[in-house]
Amino acid sequence: MNRRSIVAMLAIVAFLIVSASALAQEAPAVAAATEQLENLSVGRSFGLGLQGEFPWGGLLSARYWATERWGVEGVFFVLAEGGDFAGIVTARALYRAVDAAAVDFYVAAGPSFQLSRYGGEPIIGSLVGGIEINFSRGFAWNVKFGLAANTLGKVWTAFGTGMHFYF
């Protein structure tokens, strides 16, 4: 990925952060004018779900929101066949930047470790922005996008989507 593409992706992420912040500031005025909307993500703690991520995969996902703003996420995928195994384990810190009634915007960052019996696989780090659409207090769908880089210096676009059931 060339420098121009990286700058363009960072500009898009920055634009989305500013846009989401502006919308969140307008939301209280709109809610007060009509009626107060219930924030569906208040009080969430632990969630399980499915998460697909490009370019490196994903399957099972667990999220834990320690506070209203800070959380952690783990995404796991392991494939074993005939004594050989492969997969990926991702750990991310989550920061909920915008907490609106039905849609939240968050930033996530962390490493992904490729699993291989041969070892020596590069570690992948990612920085993504995500939008979580809350359908109820217990169910949400998310989409995230941003940049990823590995320890060999390769940089590319990261994308993911998934759904979580919160308890």
TINUBA-78291 format. One line per 8 residues: number of its first residue (from 0); for each residue x, y, z of N, C-alpha, C. Coordinates in pm, 1 decimal. Layout:
N
NUM) X Y Z X Y Z X Y Z | ...
//
This chain:
167
0) 86.3 -116.4 0.0 0.0 0.0 0.0 91.0 122.8 0.0 | 66.3 214.6 -90.9 154.1 330.5 -99.9 112.4 440.0 -1.0 | 196.4 539.1 8.5 176.0 647.7 105.8 45.9 722.8 80.4 | 10.9 743.6 -45.0 -112.0 816.6 -78.6 -235.0 742.4 -26.5 | -235.5 609.5 -39.4 -348.2 529.2 9.6 -359.9 536.5 161.4 | -246.6 533.6 230.2 -247.5 542.4 376.1 -302.2 676.8 421.0 | -257.8 783.9 357.3 -305.6 918.5 392.5 -455.9 929.3 365.1 | -501.2 872.0 253.7 -644.5 876.1 221.2 -726.6 801.1 325.7
8) -679.8 683.3 367.6 -752.4 605.9 469.5 -757.3 681.2 602.4 | -646.0 740.6 643.2 -644.7 817.1 768.3 -738.1 937.5 760.2 | -744.5 1001.4 643.8 -835.3 1114.5 626.2 -981.1 1069.8 637.1 | -1013.5 954.0 580.5 -1150.2 901.8 587.9 -1187.1 870.0 732.7 | -1097.6 803.7 805.8 -1124.0 770.4 946.0 -1142.0 898.1 1028.2 | -1055.9 998.8 1006.0 -1068.0 1125.3 1079.2 -1200.6 1194.3 1047.0 | -1241.3 1194.2 919.8 -1368.0 1253.8 880.5 -1485.0 1185.1 949.9 | -1481.8 1051.6 955.9 -1591.0 978.6 1020.7 -1596.6 1005.9 1170.5
16) -1480.6 1019.2 1234.9 -1478.6 1051.2 1377.5 -1540.9 1188.4 1402.3 | -1501.5 1288.6 1322.4 -1555.5 1423.8 1338.0 -1705.5 1424.3 1307.8 | -1747.9 1352.7 1203.4 -1890.3 1347.7 1168.6 -1972.1 1283.4 1279.5 | -1922.1 1172.4 1333.5 -1995.1 1105.0 1440.8 -2004.2 1193.2 1564.2 | -1898.4 1267.6 1594.8 -1901.1 1357.6 1709.5 -2003.5 1469.3 1688.9 | -2009.7 1523.3 1567.9 -2106.4 1629.5 1539.1 -2249.6 1578.1 1551.5 | -2274.5 1457.7 1501.2 -2408.7 1400.1 1512.4 -2446.4 1374.5 1657.4 | -2349.4 1329.3 1736.8 -2377.8 1302.0 1877.9 -2410.2 1430.1 1953.3
24) -2348.7 1541.9 1915.4 -2377.4 1668.2 1982.1 -2516.0 1719.1 1946.3 | -2564.3 1689.1 1825.3 -2697.6 1729.3 1784.6 -2805.5 1640.4 1844.7 | -2772.3 1516.1 1876.7 -2871.2 1419.3 1923.9 -2945.2 1464.3 2049.1 | -2879.5 1520.9 2151.8 -2955.2 1562.9 2270.0 -3060.4 1670.1 2239.6 | -3029.0 1762.4 2150.0 -3125.5 1866.7 2116.8 -3246.4 1806.9 2045.4 | -3222.2 1713.3 1954.1 -3332.1 1649.1 1882.0 -3415.9 1566.0 1978.7 | -3350.7 1491.5 2067.3 -3423.4 1408.1 2163.5 -3507.3 1493.6 2257.7 | -3452.7 1606.0 2302.1 -3526.8 1693.3 2392.6 -3647.6 1754.1 2321.9
32) -3633.3 1781.1 2191.1 -3743.4 1840.9 2116.6 -3858.0 1742.5 2098.4 | -3829.3 1615.0 2086.5 -3936.5 1516.8 2066.9 -3962.0 1442.2 2197.1 | -3878.9 1344.8 2227.1 -3887.9 1271.3 2352.3 -3750.7 1212.3 2380.7 | -3724.9 1180.9 2502.8 -3594.9 1125.4 2540.2 -3585.2 980.6 2493.0 | -3483.2 950.7 2410.1 -3463.1 815.9 2359.4 -3380.4 735.2 2458.6 | -3412.0 607.8 2470.7 -3338.7 518.7 2560.5 -3205.5 478.9 2495.7 | -3097.5 491.4 2569.9 -2966.0 449.6 2521.8 -2954.5 298.8 2541.1 | -2950.1 224.8 2430.1 -2953.5 79.0 2435.2 -2821.4 15.2 2477.9
40) -2712.5 92.0 2480.2 -2583.9 33.0 2518.3 -2544.7 62.0 2663.3 | -2627.6 133.9 2736.4 -2597.0 163.9 2876.5 -2602.8 36.5 2959.3 | -2502.3 16.4 3041.9 -2501.6 -97.2 3132.2 -2454.1 -228.1 3071.6 | -2404.2 -224.9 2950.3 -2354.6 -348.5 2888.6 -2225.3 -391.2 2954.1 | -2205.9 -522.1 2962.7 -2078.3 -571.4 3013.0 -2023.2 -679.1 2921.1 | -2075.5 -800.7 2925.5 -2017.2 -912.4 2852.0 -2103.7 -952.1 2732.8 | -2038.8 -977.1 2619.0 -2110.9 -1020.0 2500.3 -2035.0 -1127.2 2424.1 | -2108.8 -1216.6 2361.7 -2052.5 -1321.1 2274.9 -2112.5 -1306.2 2136.6
48) -2032.2 -1338.3 2033.9 -2085.7 -1326.6 1900.0 -1996.6 -1385.0 1793.8 | -2027.7 -1347.5 1671.4 -1951.9 -1387.9 1553.7 -1891.9 -1263.9 1490.8 | -1766.5 -1274.0 1449.5 -1697.1 -1159.3 1392.6 -1616.6 -1207.4 1272.8 | -1641.5 -1151.6 1155.7 -1562.5 -1179.5 1037.0 -1471.2 -1061.6 1009.8 | -1344.8 -1087.9 981.4 -1249.5 -979.1 960.5 -1166.4 -1004.2 836.1 | -1143.8 -901.4 758.4 -1062.0 -908.5 638.9 -935.2 -828.8 663.9 | -821.3 -872.7 632.6 -789.1 -987.0 548.3 -751.4 -1113.3 624.4 | -760.6 -1116.5 755.8 -702.8 -1231.8 826.8 -803.1 -1324.8 891.4
56) -928.4 -1304.1 881.8 -1026.8 -1399.9 932.1 -1084.9 -1364.0 1067.0 | -1150.0 -1459.8 1127.1 -1215.9 -1442.3 1255.5 -1337.0 -1532.4 1260.0 | -1386.2 -1559.5 1376.3 -1506.2 -1640.9 1387.3 -1577.0 -1611.4 1518.5 | -1526.8 -1661.9 1629.7 -1589.6 -1638.1 1759.5 -1533.9 -1510.5 1821.4 | -1622.2 -1434.7 1881.9 -1581.4 -1307.5 1939.8 -1640.9 -1292.6 2079.4 | -1561.9 -1236.5 2168.8 -1608.7 -1203.3 2303.6 -1572.8 -1057.9 2331.0 | -1667.5 -984.5 2386.5 -1644.3 -844.3 2424.5 -1681.0 -825.7 2570.6 | -1604.0 -740.4 2634.9 -1634.6 -704.2 2773.4 -1616.6 -553.8 2787.6
64) -1723.2 -483.9 2821.1 -1717.9 -340.2 2846.0 -1699.8 -321.7 2997.0 | -1578.1 -282.7 3037.6 -1546.2 -263.3 3178.9 -1614.0 -137.3 3232.9 | -1623.9 -33.6 3149.3 -1692.6 90.3 3185.2 -1782.3 128.3 3067.3 | -1848.2 241.8 3076.9 -1931.3 287.9 2966.1 -1847.5 324.3 2844.3 | -1719.2 356.6 2863.0 -1631.4 398.8 2753.8 -1528.2 295.3 2712.6 | -1475.6 215.8 2806.1 -1361.9 126.7 2780.1 -1401.0 -19.8 2783.5 | -1347.2 -94.8 2686.9 -1372.8 -237.9 2681.6 -1258.0 -312.4 2615.1 | -1272.9 -444.1 2608.7 -1176.0 -529.7 2541.2 -1252.5 -627.6 2451.9
72) -1183.2 -675.3 2348.8 -1243.3 -769.4 2255.5 -1141.6 -876.5 2220.7 | -1187.9 -999.7 2210.7 -1104.8 -1109.3 2163.4 -1176.5 -1179.9 2050.2 | -1104.7 -1205.3 1941.3 -1160.1 -1276.5 1826.1 -1073.6 -1399.4 1803.2 | -1137.2 -1515.1 1787.7 -1064.9 -1642.1 1781.4 -1109.2 -1723.4 1660.6 | -1012.7 -1782.6 1593.5 -1040.4 -1877.2 1486.3 -927.3 -1978.3 1483.9 | -960.0 -2105.7 1497.8 -860.0 -2212.4 1493.7 -914.3 -2323.6 1405.0 | -829.9 -2371.1 1314.8 -864.0 -2480.5 1225.5 -761.7 -2591.6 1245.9 | -806.9 -2711.7 1277.3 -716.9 -2825.4 1297.3 -761.7 -2939.6 1207.7
80) -663.5 -2998.7 1140.1 -694.5 -3110.4 1052.3 -571.1 -3199.2 1039.2 | -586.4 -3326.8 1069.1 -477.4 -3421.6 1053.2 -353.1 -3387.2 1133.1 | -369.4 -3336.1 1253.6 -254.1 -3301.2 1336.0 -191.6 -3166.7 1302.9 | -238.9 -3101.6 1199.0 -189.7 -2968.7 1162.3 -293.3 -2866.3 1208.1 | -248.5 -2750.4 1249.4 -343.5 -2647.6 1290.3 -299.9 -2511.6 1238.7 | -396.6 -2424.5 1225.1 -373.3 -2286.4 1184.8 -486.4 -2203.5 1242.7 | -466.3 -2075.6 1249.9 -571.5 -1988.8 1300.6 -516.7 -1852.4 1334.9 | -598.9 -1777.1 1403.9 -559.2 -1642.6 1445.0 -630.8 -1606.6 1574.7
88) -562.0 -1535.9 1660.6 -616.5 -1485.8 1786.5 -591.5 -1335.2 1789.1 | -696.9 -1258.8 1809.9 -687.2 -1113.0 1811.7 -732.1 -1061.0 1947.4 | -659.0 -965.0 2001.2 -696.4 -897.1 2126.0 -695.9 -746.8 2099.4 | -803.8 -679.7 2135.4 -811.4 -535.1 2111.3 -865.7 -462.3 2232.7 | -818.8 -339.9 2249.2 -877.6 -246.3 2344.4 -982.0 -165.4 2268.6 | -1095.5 -138.9 2332.3 -1205.2 -64.5 2270.7 -1228.2 65.7 2347.5 | -1250.5 173.9 2274.2 -1288.5 301.2 2335.7 -1413.3 352.4 2264.4 | -1523.0 365.0 2338.2 -1648.8 416.0 2281.5 -1640.0 568.4 2279.5
96) -1615.6 623.4 2160.5 -1597.5 767.7 2145.4 -1730.1 842.4 2144.1 | -1832.3 782.0 2084.6 -1964.6 843.6 2077.2 -2066.0 740.8 2125.7 | -2145.4 779.5 2224.0 -2244.3 690.0 2284.1 -2382.7 750.3 2263.9 | -2444.6 719.7 2149.9 -2578.0 771.4 2119.3 -2682.8 666.1 2155.7 | -2808.7 697.4 2134.5 -2917.2 609.6 2176.8 -2913.2 472.8 2108.2 | -2900.4 468.7 1976.4 -2906.1 341.9 1904.8 -2778.6 308.5 1828.1 | -2691.6 405.9 1807.8 -2568.9 384.3 1730.9 -2451.2 441.3 1809.2 | -2347.4 359.2 1824.7 -2226.1 401.9 1894.3 -2108.9 399.2 1796.7
104) -2013.6 488.6 1817.6 -1889.5 487.3 1739.8 -1775.6 456.8 1835.2 | -1690.3 362.1 1798.8 -1577.9 325.7 1884.6 -1449.8 313.6 1804.6 | -1339.4 320.4 1875.5 -1206.3 301.0 1818.4 -1148.0 177.5 1885.3 | -1082.1 92.2 1805.5 -1024.0 -31.2 1858.4 -882.4 -46.8 1805.8 | -794.3 -97.6 1891.1 -655.5 -121.3 1850.4 -601.6 -242.0 1924.9 | -518.1 -318.9 1854.9 -455.9 -433.6 1919.7 -388.4 -526.8 1821.9 | -320.5 -628.3 1874.7 -246.8 -722.8 1790.4 -328.3 -846.2 1753.7 | -288.3 -908.1 1643.7 -340.8 -1037.7 1601.6 -221.8 -1132.1 1587.7
112) -236.2 -1250.3 1644.0 -130.2 -1350.0 1640.7 -174.5 -1466.3 1553.7 | -96.7 -1496.2 1450.8 -126.8 -1609.7 1365.0 -75.7 -1736.7 1430.9 | -158.0 -1839.7 1428.1 -121.2 -1967.0 1487.9 -75.4 -2063.2 1379.3 | 39.7 -2122.7 1399.4 91.9 -2220.5 1306.0 188.2 -2310.5 1381.0 | 186.1 -2437.4 1350.4 277.4 -2528.5 1418.6 421.5 -2500.1 1381.3 | 443.1 -2427.1 1272.2 578.4 -2396.0 1227.6 632.8 -2269.0 1291.3 | 545.0 -2183.3 1342.6 586.6 -2060.5 1409.9 645.8 -1959.2 1313.1 | 695.5 -1850.8 1368.8 761.5 -1749.0 1288.0 670.0 -1660.7 1207.1
120) 540.3 -1664.7 1232.1 447.0 -1580.6 1157.8 453.6 -1437.3 1210.2 | 439.0 -1337.8 1121.6 443.3 -1199.0 1168.5 321.0 -1163.6 1252.6 | 339.7 -1074.3 1347.8 229.3 -1022.5 1428.8 164.5 -909.0 1350.4 | 31.8 -905.2 1353.1 -43.7 -802.0 1282.4 -103.2 -707.0 1385.4 | -82.5 -578.7 1368.0 -145.3 -478.1 1453.2 -251.1 -403.0 1374.1 | -360.0 -365.7 1438.4 -465.6 -293.8 1367.2 -515.9 -175.9 1448.9 | -558.1 -73.0 1378.0 -624.1 44.6 1434.8 -747.5 68.3 1349.0 | -865.1 51.0 1409.6 -989.5 60.5 1334.0 -1089.5 150.0 1405.4
128) -1180.7 204.6 1328.5 -1296.4 274.8 1380.7 -1417.3 187.5 1355.2 | -1508.1 181.7 1449.1 -1623.3 94.4 1433.7 -1753.9 163.5 1466.6 | -1858.2 116.9 1401.4 -1993.6 164.1 1428.1 -2072.0 44.0 1477.5 | -2134.9 58.0 1594.4 -2216.9 -49.7 1649.1 -2361.7 -2.9 1650.8 | -2445.8 -76.5 1579.6 -2588.6 -45.2 1571.9 -2660.3 -136.0 1670.7 | -2726.5 -74.6 1768.7 -2793.3 -147.9 1876.3 -2939.4 -170.6 1840.4 | -2976.4 -296.5 1821.5 -3114.6 -330.3 1791.9 -3196.4 -347.6 1919.3 | -3129.8 -382.3 2028.2 -3193.4 -393.6 2159.2 -3082.7 -385.4 2263.8
136) -3118.9 -395.2 2391.6 -3015.9 -394.5 2496.1 -2924.5 -516.4 2485.8 | -2973.4 -624.2 2427.2 -2898.0 -748.2 2424.7 -2841.5 -788.1 2289.8 | -2865.3 -709.7 2182.9 -2817.5 -749.0 2051.0 -2769.6 -628.3 1972.1 | -2649.6 -641.1 1912.2 -2593.5 -532.1 1832.6 -2514.9 -588.1 1714.6 | -2513.8 -512.2 1606.5 -2436.5 -544.2 1486.7 -2330.5 -436.4 1470.7 | -2208.6 -475.8 1429.3 -2102.3 -377.2 1413.7 -2033.0 -393.0 1280.0 | -1973.6 -284.9 1236.8 -1886.0 -283.6 1120.2 -1767.7 -194.0 1156.2 | -1648.0 -239.8 1121.2 -1528.9 -161.0 1153.1 -1434.8 -158.2 1034.0
144) -1355.4 -52.4 1026.6 -1266.4 -31.3 913.6 -1148.3 52.0 960.3 | -1035.1 34.0 895.9 -915.9 108.9 933.7 -792.4 52.9 866.1 | -682.3 53.4 938.5 -554.1 9.4 884.6 -496.3 -103.3 968.1 | -419.3 -189.3 901.5 -346.1 -295.7 969.2 -203.9 -297.5 914.9 | -111.6 -342.3 997.3 28.6 -354.7 955.5 88.3 -474.3 1027.5 | 183.0 -539.9 962.3 249.3 -651.0 1029.9 393.0 -615.0 1064.5 | 458.1 -704.2 1135.9 594.7 -676.7 1182.6 696.5 -679.9 1068.9 | 655.4 -717.5 949.3 744.2 -713.8 833.0 733.0 -582.4 756.1
152) 644.3 -491.9 802.8 630.8 -360.4 741.0 520.9 -348.7 636.9 | 444.9 -452.4 612.4 335.3 -445.2 516.4 215.7 -375.6 581.7 | 153.3 -281.0 509.4 37.0 -206.3 559.2 -78.2 -227.2 461.5 | -198.4 -247.6 512.1 -314.5 -266.9 427.4 -440.8 -221.5 498.8 | -550.8 -222.5 426.1 -680.6 -183.8 479.9 -739.7 -299.3 560.3 | -798.1 -267.8 675.1 -864.2 -367.9 759.2 -1014.5 -341.0 757.0 | -1092.4 -447.7 758.3 -1238.4 -437.8 757.8 -1294.6 -554.4 837.4 | -1401.8 -530.6 908.5 -1465.5 -639.3 982.2 -1611.8 -608.7 1007.2
160) -1687.7 -714.5 1030.5 -1829.0 -698.5 1065.4 -1868.9 -817.2 1152.8 | -1965.3 -794.1 1237.6 -2009.7 -902.1 1325.3 -2131.4 -863.5 1406.4 | -2175.3 -959.0 1488.2 -2289.1 -934.0 1576.5 -2259.9 -995.5 1711.5 | -2312.1 -930.7 1814.8 -2289.1 -976.9 1951.5 -2420.5 -979.8 2029.0 | -2431.2 -1081.7 2112.8 -2540.8 -1091.2 2208.5 -2483.1 -1055.1 2344.5 | -2540.2 -954.7 2409.6 -2490.3 -908.1 2539.2 -2576.8 -962.4 2651.8 | -2512.0 -994.4 2763.6 -2580.3 -1052.3 2878.9 -2579.5 -956.5 2995.2
//
